[in-house]
Amino acid sequence: MSRLTIDRHRLMQDIHHTAQWGEGERWGQNPTEVGMARLALSDADKLVRDWFIETTEALGCRVHFDAMGNIFAIRPGKREGPPTAMGSHLDTQPAGGRYDGILGVLAGVAVLRAVHEAGLETEYPLCVVDWTNEEGARFPQCMMASAVWAGVTSIDTAHAVASVDDGEVTVGSELARIGYRGDTAAHHTATPLAAHFELHIEQGPILEAAGQRIGAVQGVQAMRWFTITVTGRDSHTGATNFENRADAMLAAAKMIVRSHQVATQFQGLASTGLLTVHPGSTNTVPGVVTFSLDLRADADPKMDAMEAALRADFAAIAAGTETFTDSCTCGRGCAVSWQTTARAPVARFDDDCLRCIEEGAEDLFGAAQAAALTRRMYSGAGHDSVHTSTRVPTAMIFVPCRDGVTHNPTEYTAPEDCGNGAQVLLNAVLRFDAARKA
Amino acid sequence: MSRLTIDRHRLMQDIHHTAQWGEGERWGQNPTEVGMARLALSDADKLVRDWFIETTEALGCRVHFDAMGNIFAIRPGKREGPPTAMGSHLDTQPAGGRYDGILGVLAGVAVLRAVHEAGLETEYPLCVVDWTNEEGARFPQCMMASAVWAGVTSIDTAHAVASVDDGEVTVGSELARIGYRGDTAAHHTATPLAAHFELHIEQGPILEAAGQRIGAVQGVQAMRWFTITVTGRDSHTGATNFENRADAMLAAAKMIVRSHQVATQFQGLASTGLLTVHPGSTNTVPGVVTFSLDLRADADPKMDAMEAALRADFAAIAAGTETFTDSCTCGRGCAVSWQTTARAPVARFDDDCLRCIEEGAEDLFGAAQAAALTRRMYSGAGHDSVHTSTRVPTAMIFVPCRDGVTHNPTEYTAPEDCGNGAQVLLNAVLRFDAARKA
């Protein structure tokens, strides 16, 4: 087993250097205390992609991108065959941080650099993947392009998804505009991988609270995304009494409250992050309200039951027959419709990959320390690894993030944790590669 | 008493002719079954203003506009003195109809036409007013320019109000852009009026249900508009449990539901027609939600009590200490702030003006029929007459509107009712003018 070392200083330089493309909100005095706003397939996304290709080519990679703009930087090994991959994403939320996704890709670059500078020839090729539109912020379908690669979403469906702020702008048109709509099919048969390792910040408080440094992630909770449309009737706010209204905003507000009540009962999660009101005037009771509903649960049957309960309750709220909300009528009632925009079952990751990660942590910390500093855990957030895990052995590495805060400009992971994560990624990938030889 | 007659056909022609400026959503097969989208100070608003000036000048009026763009078309009488005015507005909601406001101004034009074509010289001048931004849709302060005229709102405050979709665009900049920022002060001392009569569609179901044709409106319920801002913290929808969230959207949804519960208890009204979510992503628990709150009540003390109750309840919801909503936490809690954007107390209209309207209805229907076809009533909606009534004798005339529907493209008032309203307006104004002679 070669013992290579990550250039931790260079990794942090890459994180802060590439932040120039899509710089977001400043939150502190330090030059690095700036959030990110690098929406998928924006001009800023194109620029960081160009940098990624140039950098990995200089590290001896052959680079190609597929019809979804997923970029695969492949460094040849002794033999031909599907590469052992390290993947995550370079896009961010509209008010996001510097680490979510970005750390996973740039740590992959740091692994390539360590291997390249040592002149190491791996058994099989290594690969770093930048997956397109993991966030689903600008184009509201998260983990989009890994879902296409895994065969869960069709390429046509993905290309047709429109931007949240301009219905004329689609994933397909923006891929073409920035020059990242490739000729290779976006499919696991066209770019096969042997495994997928993803380093990511935890986005939760568990590691920090426990004083631990590495999470070996064994799975991800189930998620479903919906767009809910409530249709009532526009009317005058002063002249229309409650009985004569069909108030889409009131019905939507009741549904949002109800989704939290039901999710609490099921020990799942419900969230609404997007909401639009039509026609949009203080003086008009809204005729149409559209909102996003993001559901999470740690078991698929629980998710099924939670969705079924909410469908029944939303229908009752729209019809005005609900009894959850005292003394407050939706008047003549509204119509409600559901559109599913993303769904992923509970993911269970691969035991061999998890062992490579845990042994990689032992390589870093020593066996005794590693037991104290490492834990197996589940992820609350979805990741591209959810989709790769349906096709190839997959596991994830978590590092702590301050106060569990993410999707926020103040998101922060200490340089030491970034470096630890990258080192464990390197160790795990080399262990997986060595095992393939046998 | 001169007996003049409205040219009803010409009135309907004017309604449909001027609808070309700001045509909205089509809702039927008939060429006139199209709604309106003539937002205040838009290009369409400029075009209909130009038409209004050209048309009233041709009917012998001197026309000027003030610093708020209120247009006064004044037809001289036998003596100098403040004119007897007929006013309403030509702006509409973003998805509005052809009658709300428009009927009142164009009926005023029809009155001028009847007087002009008869060669009648009134005792004092007559005037038709087009009040700027009554709707408060694009610039969210309703009855804005009549409030400035009455001295309720300062000109600087009104000029500074920004558009709901572009913070750089203000009332002042748009008045200048379309050429309607006049040199005359926007104040009742600069353009004094002797009285204000306003014909308007009812925007409610009462006249239609009672089979009556004319409402003599003796007052308007109180209204207050607020912009509520709820501030929590952006976080990841999948990785952040309910306890660790500060979910501005959930808190806002609870407040909207609560506003309806409290308004129901007070027999008032509460409505939310605008709501924006920041940062706006399915995957991010929103950190900031801003929404409009429109309150109405038929007595000022009731309004005070309702507002006080809601301020206490919203604070409790934000803090997470409320008990209205079972088993659903706002986690770490949010901050809530209130900004008042418009307020009007209960308005009581003038008895002399009301008598002129009721006698005007007798002129039209005959005394026996008029008793059955006319009623005194209150208005649920606010109107420019609320503000004029604080300075000069004021009353309103209502005509039925189908199914009480307004602020909606399908808003409809039958030609017969439009004509009846204009005829009663003519009769009432001539009666008021004649009484001034005495």
Interface residues (C-beta under 8 A of the other chain):
Chain A: Q93 P94 A95 E135 G136 A137 P140 C142 V164 E202 Q203 G204 P205 Q221 M223 W225 R233 D234 S235 H236 T237 G238 A239 T240 N241 F242 N244 D247 M249 L250 A252 A253 K254 I256 V257 H260 Q261 A263 T264 Q265 L269 S271 T272 G273 L274 L275 V277 H278 P279 G280 S281 T282 N283 T284 V285 P286 G287 S292 D294 R296 T325 D326 S327 C328 T329 T341 S379 G380 A381 G382 G404 V405 T406 H407 N408
Chain B: Q93 P94 A95 E135 G136 A137 P140 C142 V164 E202 Q203 G204 P205 Q221 M223 W225 R233 D234 S235 H236 T237 G238 A239 T240 N241 F242 N244 D247 M249 L250 A252 A253 K254 I256 V257 H260 Q261 A263 T264 Q265 L269 S271 T272 G273 L274 L275 V277 H278 P279 G280 S281 T282 N283 T284 V285 P286 G287 S292 D294 R296 T325 D326 S327 C328 T329 T341 S379 G380 A381 G382 G404 V405 T406 H407 N408
